[in-house]
Amino acid sequence: MNISLIYLKKLNPYYIKRLRAQIIAAVITFGCMVAALLLMAICALGEINYPDNLWKGILGEAVGEGYRGMYAVACVYRNRIHQGMPLGCVALGRKDLDKFVGKCLPFHHLIAKKVVRDVFENNAKDITGGATHYDNVEAFGMPSWAKNMQVTCRIGRHTFWKERG
């Protein structure tokens, strides 16, 4: 079995999960060391690295949007990471983020943490249509960067975009 690790990085997480299962079966059936090493490589590739405090950034970006709105914002971050883009969570750069999060209800903390687990650890479905950008157009107007992008959806007060094509 000749599988390039570079090719595996481009695989959809769904296929990575399937490959993991197949390789585990091969290890059990054949006790093959090569399969075990390949499994470790796939496990490393399938994990998405994100900041430990991402849940705070999601609160800063979408606390008023409820679970669905926070979930959509997290999907954008995951899409950006998958495409090799910077995370782009502006709220993580706020100097008063901890103070802001401290004023949020504990219930909101639980929602944001659940969103991060669902999107990044449980690989839940993307509800944004592959969006890599979002903004609150009603509050801030149409962003200049969005003029050549395709709107994928509107969830709550956020509009979501991706590159055309």
C-alpha positions as CSV (number, residue, x, y, z in Angstrom):
1,M,0.0,0.0,0.0
2,N,1.7,3.2,-1.2
3,I,-0.1,6.2,0.2
4,S,1.5,9.6,0.2
5,L,1.2,11.6,3.4
6,I,0.9,14.8,1.4
7,Y,-2.1,13.3,-0.3
8,L,-3.6,12.3,3.0
9,K,-3.5,15.9,4.2
10,K,-5.9,16.8,1.4
11,L,-8.4,14.1,2.3
12,N,-11.7,15.0,3.8
13,P,-11.9,14.2,7.5
14,Y,-14.7,11.7,6.7
15,Y,-12.3,9.6,4.6
16,I,-9.6,9.9,7.2
17,K,-12.0,8.3,9.7
18,R,-12.7,5.5,7.2
19,L,-9.0,4.9,6.6
20,R,-8.4,4.7,10.4
21,A,-11.0,2.0,10.7
22,Q,-9.6,0.0,7.8
23,I,-6.1,0.2,9.1
24,I,-7.2,-0.8,12.6
25,A,-8.8,-3.8,11.0
26,A,-5.6,-4.6,9.1
27,V,-3.6,-4.3,12.3
28,I,-5.9,-6.7,14.1
29,T,-6.0,-9.1,11.2
30,F,-2.4,-9.1,10.2
31,G,-0.5,-7.6,13.1
32,C,1.3,-5.5,10.5
33,M,3.8,-2.9,11.9
34,V,3.5,-0.8,8.7
35,A,-0.2,-0.5,9.2
36,A,0.3,0.6,12.8
37,L,2.7,3.3,11.7
38,L,0.4,4.4,9.0
39,L,-2.5,4.6,11.5
40,M,-0.4,6.9,13.8
41,A,0.3,9.2,10.8
42,I,-3.3,9.4,9.8
43,C,-4.4,10.1,13.4
44,A,-1.9,13.0,13.5
45,L,-3.2,14.3,10.2
46,G,-6.8,14.0,11.1
47,E,-6.6,16.2,14.2
48,I,-7.1,19.9,13.7
49,N,-5.0,22.2,15.9
50,Y,-6.9,25.1,17.4
51,P,-6.2,27.5,20.3
52,D,-7.2,26.3,23.7
53,N,-9.1,29.5,24.2
54,L,-11.0,29.4,20.9
55,W,-14.3,29.1,22.9
56,K,-13.6,32.6,24.3
57,G,-13.0,33.9,20.8
58,I,-16.3,32.4,19.7
59,L,-18.1,34.1,22.6
60,G,-16.5,37.4,21.6
61,E,-17.6,37.0,18.0
62,A,-21.1,35.5,18.4
63,V,-22.3,35.3,22.0
64,G,-25.7,36.9,21.1
65,E,-26.3,34.3,18.3
66,G,-26.9,31.2,20.4
67,Y,-25.7,27.8,19.6
68,R,-26.4,27.8,15.9
69,G,-24.7,31.2,15.3
70,M,-21.6,30.2,17.4
71,Y,-21.5,26.8,15.6
72,A,-21.5,28.6,12.2
73,V,-18.6,30.8,13.2
74,A,-16.7,27.8,14.4
75,C,-17.3,26.1,11.0
76,V,-15.7,29.1,9.3
77,Y,-12.6,28.7,11.5
78,R,-12.4,25.0,10.7
79,N,-12.8,25.7,7.0
80,R,-10.0,28.3,7.1
81,I,-7.7,25.9,8.9
82,H,-8.5,23.1,6.3
83,Q,-7.6,25.5,3.5
84,G,-4.3,26.6,5.2
85,M,-5.6,30.1,6.0
86,P,-5.0,31.9,9.3
87,L,-7.7,31.3,11.9
88,G,-9.0,34.9,11.6
89,C,-10.7,35.1,15.0
90,V,-10.4,38.8,15.6
91,A,-12.0,38.5,19.1
92,L,-8.9,36.5,20.3
93,G,-6.9,39.6,19.8
94,R,-9.1,41.7,22.1
95,K,-7.2,43.0,25.1
96,D,-10.3,42.9,27.2
97,L,-11.4,39.4,26.0
98,D,-11.1,37.8,29.5
99,K,-13.1,40.6,31.0
100,F,-15.7,40.3,28.3
101,V,-16.0,36.6,28.7
102,G,-16.2,37.0,32.5
103,K,-19.4,39.1,32.0
104,C,-21.0,36.4,29.8
105,L,-23.3,34.0,31.5
106,P,-21.9,30.6,32.5
107,F,-24.5,29.1,30.2
108,H,-22.8,30.8,27.3
109,H,-19.4,29.4,28.3
110,L,-20.9,25.9,28.2
111,I,-22.4,26.5,24.7
112,A,-19.2,27.9,23.3
113,K,-17.2,25.0,24.7
114,K,-19.7,22.5,23.3
115,V,-19.5,24.2,19.9
116,V,-15.7,23.8,19.8
117,R,-16.0,20.1,20.7
118,D,-18.7,19.5,18.2
119,V,-17.0,21.3,15.3
120,F,-13.3,20.5,16.0
121,E,-13.3,17.2,17.8
122,N,-16.4,15.5,16.6
123,N,-16.1,16.8,13.1
124,A,-19.8,17.9,12.9
125,K,-21.4,19.0,9.6
126,D,-20.5,22.4,8.1
127,I,-23.7,24.5,8.0
128,T,-22.1,27.4,6.2
129,G,-21.7,25.9,2.8
130,G,-17.9,26.0,3.0
131,A,-17.7,29.7,4.1
132,T,-14.3,31.1,5.0
133,H,-15.4,34.6,6.0
134,Y,-18.3,36.1,7.9
135,D,-19.4,39.5,9.1
136,N,-22.4,41.3,10.6
137,V,-23.4,43.5,7.6
138,E,-26.3,45.1,9.4
139,A,-24.0,46.5,12.1
140,F,-20.8,47.2,10.1
141,G,-21.9,47.5,6.5
142,M,-20.7,45.5,3.5
143,P,-17.0,44.7,4.0
144,S,-14.8,45.7,1.0
145,W,-13.2,42.2,0.9
146,A,-16.6,40.7,0.2
147,K,-17.3,42.3,-3.1
148,N,-15.7,39.4,-5.1
149,M,-16.9,36.7,-2.9
150,Q,-20.0,34.5,-3.0
151,V,-22.6,34.6,-0.2
152,T,-23.1,31.1,1.1
153,C,-25.8,31.7,3.8
154,R,-27.1,34.0,6.5
155,I,-27.3,32.8,10.0
156,G,-28.5,35.1,12.7
157,R,-27.0,38.5,12.1
158,H,-24.0,37.1,10.3
159,T,-23.5,36.8,6.5
160,F,-21.1,34.1,5.4
161,W,-18.9,34.1,2.2
162,K,-16.5,32.0,0.3
163,E,-14.2,32.5,-2.7
164,R,-16.0,32.4,-6.0
165,G,-15.4,29.4,-8.2
